[in-house]
Amino acid sequence: MSNKELQALKERYVAAGAASPNEQFADHATNAELWDADGKRMIDFAGGIGVLNIGHRHPKVVEAIKAQLDKLMHTCQTVMPYEGYVKLAEKLSGVVPVRGHAKVMLANSGAEALENAMKIARAATGKTNVICFDGGYHGRTFYTMAMNGKAAPYQTDFGPMPGTVFRAPYPVPYHGVSEEEALRGLKMTMKTDSPANITAAIVIEPVLGEGGFYAAPASFLKEIRKICDDNNILMIVDEVQSGFGRTGKMFAIEHSGVEPDMMTMAKSMADGMPISAIVGTDKYMDASGPNSLGGTYTGSPTACAAALAVFDVFKEEDILAKAQALGDKLNKRFSQWQDQFEHVDNVRNLGPMAAFELVESKASRTPKPELAAAVTKKAKEKGLILLSCGMYANTLRFLMPVTIEDAVLEEGLAIVEECLKEVGA
């Protein structure tokens, strides 16, 4: 079917709140390239919002999924467990930098991972509250909507959010929030809203995802670790977007040397297959009662097979080294644009988790979200999928596959530069 025919079906049958505004429909893809239903080629700088760090349809992952389909598709692991679940748990336990011996629960999505992390934290501590951060994003279920540090569009129209969720500032010096001010705000939250004796966990993204690709300083993360230790609070790190090589290490928290009590992950974990994980210190992970954690499809055999293949690809193709190299290329190019364009500022990256702001001027630092929207729109017209993000919707973020070919990368970056020239002028 054509894009036009599919759009007509979407308008008639897909709920408005779930329908994409994009009138192109993906037909097939490989690595960092995608073709729509009309055969138009697109370069993918979004990666399904950070899901495809090793590219669309990596051959080894496709092969692993096909092999699994010939053996077993589903039993529900709580009814009849299978090899893939326990092997993936073993693999994650060995690489995730949590304290002590790690145990694992698999789930289906990032939001589901965060929900279960909070269930475990409550069971482990006997406390109820959670403190999150401005700009954070944790999901679209009711509790994770409440945890999000941005109301629209996630909480819009859905009525009162669950209680027991409180917020503190995230350090973003560019927008006037120093590390010192963020720590002062966290300590004030613990005095005025959620004291230590009822706070089960502090949940933080080491690099804000939807919130703008700002990395928390190592010293800030270390101070959170200390606050948690001093107050019997679990430190939970949300690596749903920043994990699996996106920052040049397997997990962003590794840049700080901090060991959290629990971590959540999803997105690029299985190169597009739906799976997530909660990995934490064994005594916490074992805190809840029998059959208290799970779900019909959690850790499905096909998704586990894909995730195990992803680990093989990381090793065989040295994905982390490729990620570092890609991050260096992006930083160099973005820095050139910052010098070249008055509206481009605050270039930043941690590995290839890279972004920059579009502003009225470098002197004012006033966010210019309409320019970000115009650039992404123009890029789409020129055959490039590009995303904006941030509290002020003025950040362009880059989530192309780490495995992108040099020629395709250069072609995509040239389109961005063209758009900055045309729209910025």
Residue pairs with C-beta under 8 A, 6 or more apart in sequence:
1 9
1 25
1 37
2 37
2 38
3 23
3 24
3 25
3 36
3 37
3 38
6 25
6 37
7 23
7 25
10 19
10 20
11 19
22 380
24 36
24 37
24 38
24 40
24 42
25 36
25 37
26 34
26 35
26 36
26 37
27 35
27 36
27 37
27 39
28 34
28 35
29 35
29 44
29 56
29 57
30 55
30 56
30 57
31 55
31 56
31 57
31 58
31 401
31 403
31 404
31 405
31 408
32 43
32 44
32 45
32 47
32 55
32 56
32 400
32 401
32 403
32 404
32 405
32 408
32 409
32 412
33 41
33 42
33 43
33 44
33 56
33 408
34 41
34 42
34 43
34 44
34 56
34 385
35 41
35 42
36 42
40 383
41 383
42 380
42 383
42 384
42 385
43 383
43 384
43 385
43 400
43 408
43 411
43 412
43 415
44 52
44 56
44 385
44 400
44 401
45 384
45 385
45 386
45 387
45 398
45 399
45 400
45 412
45 416
46 385
46 386
46 387
46 399
46 400
47 53
47 268
47 399
47 400
47 401
48 267
48 272
49 241
49 267
49 387
49 399
50 209
50 241
50 246
50 267
50 268
50 399
51 267
51 268
51 271
51 272
52 268
52 271
52 272
52 401
53 244
53 245
53 246
53 267
53 268
53 271
53 319
53 323
53 401
53 402
53 403
54 61
54 245
54 268
54 271
54 310
54 313
54 314
54 317
54 319
54 401
54 402
54 403
55 271
55 401
55 402
55 403
55 404
56 272
56 401
57 272
58 271
58 309
58 310
58 313
58 403
60 309
60 312
60 313
60 316
61 270
61 271
61 272
61 273
61 306
61 309
61 310
61 313
63 309
64 305
64 306
64 308
64 309
65 273
65 302
65 305
65 306
65 309
67 305
68 84
68 301
68 302
68 304
68 305
69 302
71 301
72 82
72 301
73 300
73 301
73 302
74 297
74 300
74 301
75 81
75 82
75 301
76 296
76 297
77 85
77 106
77 294
77 298
77 299
78 291
78 294
82 301
82 304
84 299
84 301
84 304
84 305
84 308
85 106
85 299
85 301
85 304
87 304
87 308
88 104
88 106
88 277
88 299
88 304
88 307
88 308
89 103
89 104
89 106
91 307
91 308
91 311
92 102
92 104
92 277
92 279
93 101
93 102
93 103
93 104
93 279
95 250
95 311
96 102
96 251
96 263
96 265
96 279
97 251
97 253
97 254
97 259
97 260
97 263
98 259
98 260
98 261
98 262
98 263
98 279
98 280
98 281
99 259
99 260
99 261
99 281
100 281
100 282
100 283
101 281
101 282
102 279
102 280
102 281
102 282
102 285
103 279
103 280
103 281
103 282
103 285
103 286
104 277
104 278
104 279
104 285
105 116
105 120
105 277
105 278
105 285
105 293
105 294
105 298
106 275
106 276
106 277
106 298
106 299
106 304
107 113
107 116
107 275
107 276
107 277
107 278
107 295
107 298
107 299
108 274
108 275
108 276
108 295
108 297
108 298
108 300
109 139
109 266
109 274
109 276
110 138
110 139
110 238
110 240
110 241
110 264
110 265
110 266
110 267
110 276
111 138
111 139
111 140
111 141
111 144
112 139
112 141
112 276
112 295
112 298
113 240
113 264
113 265
113 266
113 276
113 277
113 278
114 138
114 139
114 143
114 144
114 147
114 203
114 238
114 240
114 264
115 139
115 141
115 143
115 144
116 278
116 293
117 201
117 203
117 236
117 262
117 264
117 278
117 280
118 130
118 143
118 200
118 201
118 203
118 236
119 288
119 292
119 293
120 262
120 278
120 280
120 284
120 285
120 287
120 288
120 293
121 127
121 130
121 200
121 201
121 234
121 236
121 262
121 284
122 128
122 200
123 287
123 288
123 289
123 292
124 200
124 234
124 283
124 284
124 287
124 288
125 200
125 201
125 232
125 233
125 234
127 197
127 198
127 199
127 200
127 233
128 164
128 198
128 200
129 164
129 165
129 166
129 194
129 198
129 199
129 200
130 147
130 164
130 165
130 166
130 194
130 199
130 200
130 201
130 202
130 203
131 166
131 167
131 168
131 186
131 189
131 190
131 194
131 199
131 201
131 202
131 203
132 138
132 147
132 148
132 149
132 165
132 166
132 167
132 168
132 202
132 203
132 204
133 149
133 167
133 168
133 169
133 170
133 203
133 204
133 205
133 208
134 149
134 150
134 167
134 168
134 169
134 170
134 177
134 211
134 391
135 149
135 150
135 170
135 172
135 208
135 210
135 211
135 212
135 214
135 390
135 391
136 147
136 148
136 149
136 150
136 170
136 203
136 204
136 205
136 208
136 211
136 238
137 148
137 149
137 150
137 154
137 205
137 208
137 209
137 210
137 211
137 241
138 144
138 147
138 148
138 203
138 238
138 240
139 145
139 147
139 148
140 154
142 158
142 161
142 162
143 162
143 165
145 154
145 155
145 158
145 161
146 155
146 161
146 162
146 163
146 165
147 165
147 203
148 154
148 155
149 167
149 170
149 211
150 210
150 211
150 391
155 161
166 189
166 193
166 194
167 189
168 182
168 185
168 186
168 188
168 189
169 177
169 181
169 182
169 185
169 186
170 177
170 182
170 204
170 208
170 211
170 214
170 216
171 177
171 178
171 179
171 181
171 182
171 214
171 216
171 217
171 220
172 212
172 214
173 179
174 214
174 346
174 357
174 365
175 365
175 391
175 392
179 217
179 219
179 220
182 220
183 220
183 223
186 202
186 224
186 227
187 227
190 196
190 199
190 227
190 231
196 231
196 232
196 233
199 231
199 233
200 233
200 234
201 233
201 234
201 235
201 236
201 262
202 224
202 227
202 228
202 233
202 234
202 235
202 236
203 236
203 237
203 238
204 216
204 221
204 224
204 235
204 236
204 237
204 238
205 211
205 216
205 237
205 238
205 239
205 241
205 242
206 215
206 216
206 221
206 237
206 239
206 242
206 251
206 252
206 253
206 255
206 256
207 213
207 214
207 215
207 216
207 241
207 242
207 247
207 252
207 350
207 353
208 214
209 240
209 241
209 242
209 389
210 241
210 389
210 390
211 389
211 390
211 391
212 355
212 389
212 390
212 391
212 392
212 395
212 397
213 348
213 349
213 353
213 354
213 355
213 389
213 390
213 395
213 397
214 348
215 247
215 252
215 255
215 348
215 350
215 353
216 256
218 255
218 256
218 257
218 258
221 253
221 256
221 258
222 256
222 257
222 258
224 235
224 258
225 235
225 258
225 259
225 260
227 233
228 234
228 235
228 261
234 261
234 262
234 280
234 284
235 258
235 260
235 261
235 262
236 260
236 261
236 262
236 263
236 264
237 251
237 253
237 260
237 262
237 263
237 264
238 263
238 264
239 251
239 252
239 253
239 263
239 264
239 265
240 264
240 265
240 266
240 267
240 276
241 267
242 251
242 252
242 350
242 353
243 250
243 251
243 252
243 263
243 265
243 266
243 267
243 268
243 269
244 250
244 251
244 265
244 267
244 268
244 269
244 310
244 314
245 268
245 314
245 319
245 320
245 323
245 351
245 402
246 252
246 268
246 323
246 351
246 352
246 353
246 399
246 402
247 255
247 323
247 327
247 350
247 351
247 352
247 353
248 320
248 323
248 324
248 327
248 350
248 351
248 352
249 255
249 320
249 351
250 314
250 320
251 263
251 265
252 350
252 353
253 260
253 263
255 350
261 280
261 281
261 284
262 278
262 279
262 280
262 281
262 284
262 285
263 278
263 279
263 280
264 276
264 277
264 278
264 279
265 276
265 277
265 279
266 275
266 276
266 277
268 310
269 275
269 276
269 277
269 307
269 310
270 303
270 304
270 306
270 307
270 310
271 306
271 309
271 310
271 313
272 306
273 300
273 302
273 303
273 306
273 307
274 297
274 300
274 303
275 299
275 300
275 303
275 304
275 306
275 307
278 285
279 285
313 319
314 320
317 403
319 402
319 403
322 402
322 403
323 351
323 352
323 402
324 351
326 351
326 352
326 400
326 402
326 404
326 409
327 349
327 350
327 351
327 352
327 353
327 354
329 409
330 349
330 352
330 354
330 398
331 347
331 349
331 354
333 413
334 344
334 347
334 349
334 354
334 356
335 347
337 344
337 347
337 356
337 417
337 420
338 344
338 345
338 347
338 356
341 420
341 421
341 424
342 361
342 362
342 424
343 358
343 359
343 360
343 361
343 368
343 371
343 420
343 424
344 356
344 357
344 358
344 359
344 420
345 356
345 357
345 358
345 359
345 362
345 365
346 356
346 357
346 359
346 365
347 354
347 355
347 356
348 354
348 355
348 356
349 355
352 398
352 400
352 402
353 399
354 397
354 398
355 389
355 390
355 395
355 396
355 397
355 398
356 395
356 396
357 365
357 367
357 390
357 394
357 395
358 367
358 368
358 369
358 371
358 372
358 375
358 394
358 395
358 396
359 365
359 366
359 367
359 368
359 394
360 366
360 367
360 368
367 390
367 392
367 393
367 394
368 394
369 388
369 392
369 393
369 394
371 394
371 423
371 424
372 388
372 393
372 394
372 395
372 396
373 388
373 393
374 423
375 386
375 388
375 396
375 416
375 419
375 420
375 423
375 424
376 386
376 387
376 388
376 396
378 419
378 422
378 423
379 385
379 386
379 415
379 416
379 419
380 386
382 415
382 418
382 419
383 415
384 412
384 415
384 416
386 396
386 398
386 416
387 396
387 397
387 399
388 394
388 395
388 396
388 397
389 395
389 397
390 397
396 416
400 409
400 412
404 412
